[in-house]
Amino acid sequence: MPVMLSREASIDYDVQGEGPDLLLISGLGFGRWGWFKQVPELSRRFRTITFDVHRDLDPRHGVADLAEEASALLDHLGVEKAHVLGTSLGGFVAQKLALGRPELVDGLVLVCTSYGAREPEHMSMGALGRMLGWGSFGARDAMRRGLETATSHSYRAEHPEEFEHLVRWRMANSPSFSGYYEQALAGARFDSSRDLGQIKAPTLVIHGAGDRYVPVGNAAALAGAIPDSRLVVLRDAGHLVFIERAWEVNHEVASFLDPR
């Protein structure tokens, strides 16, 4: 497992496959382990780059800090142009990267995300409480309740063993309590709504119709604000659409990015 050190952070990263570079940016509480359904498939067509950033975040500009670390990693790897795929909080980072380094981003894929604080549909208080672990009996209960809210009932019924794996992976690889809340606060302060018209990269927006953390109306607003963008909404899928409906998501990503 290679490690890159910057002034503020250490970054663990993995590179797999050959082809155009594809940087995958994880969401809140997830690390590169969360791409277990993307890397095996997409690395057949792309050189996939996954990473974990270890640093303290200032919530006032935490998303920008994470985008700078992602940019530094690509520079470290000698990448001059890459496709970028971000989920949830990672979608915020991907937007910031596309806005700050437009020459670096070839194609942009935004999954289960929004443009931030000014999004038209906010999550319910119940969903927010589950995301933050309110009222849970210990860390494992909080993780389970959060992942239940992030997934559809049909997924959990059809893939109970995989869901249990998610709970165990999340427990084993979770950021610290303070790190999680730093990420959450950074995401809560993010707002790209006034800047999205400046994104130059062709953009694909993918969303689950049953997403309770980022209601689907936000995906339509996000795609509508980005020039040259395409929206795909998958039914019977929640926030973790890239896991629940991995085949369809991978197919849409590969089809969108391959011609570029």
C-alpha positions, 0 to 999 in steps of 0.5 A: 500500500503506497503512502504519500505525505503532504505538509498537512496529511498522509494519503494511503492510495492504491492504483489498479488496472491500465487505461485512462486514469480514474480517480474515485473519491469516497463519501462521509465515513467511507474509505477506499474499501467502499469501492469493492464493487467498482475497482474490480470491474472498472480497472478492466478499462481504466487505471483506477486510483483510490485513496484515504486522506488522514488529516485534521479538517477545518470545517470552514474549508474542509472540502477545499482541503480535501480537493487539494489533497486529491489534486496533490495525489494526482500530481504525485502520480504524474497524472495530467488529466483524469476522470473523477468520480465522487460519491456523497461528500466525495461528490463535493470534493469532485466538484471543487476539484473540477472547479479549481483544476479544470485542466486536470478533470476530463470527465466528471461523475457525481453519485448520490450527491448535491451542490450542498447547503442551498440544495432544494430538498433537505434530508429529514430530521430522522435521517439526519439523526441516524447519520449522526448516530443520535439515540444509538446504543454504542458505535455498532448500533450507530453504524448499523442504523446509519447503513440501514438508512443509506440502503433500500429495504429490497437491497438488505432483504436480497443481500443480507450477508453483504449488508452485514459485511458493510457493517463490519467493514464500516466498523473496522475502517471508520474514521475517529469520532472527531474525524467523522464530525469534521467531515460532516461539518465540512459537508454541511458548509459546502455550497457550489450552487453559484459556481456550477455553471463554470464546470467545463468537464462533461458530467454524469449525475447518478442517483438512487430514487429512494435516497434518504440522505440526499433526496433525489430532487437534489440530483435533478437540480445538480444536473440542471446547473451543470452545462453538458450534464446527464442525469441517471436515476435508478429506482429501488436504490438508496444512498449507497446506489453504487453498491446496491446497483453496482452493475448499472452504475459501473455500466453507466460510468464506463459508457459515459467515460469510455468515448472520452 
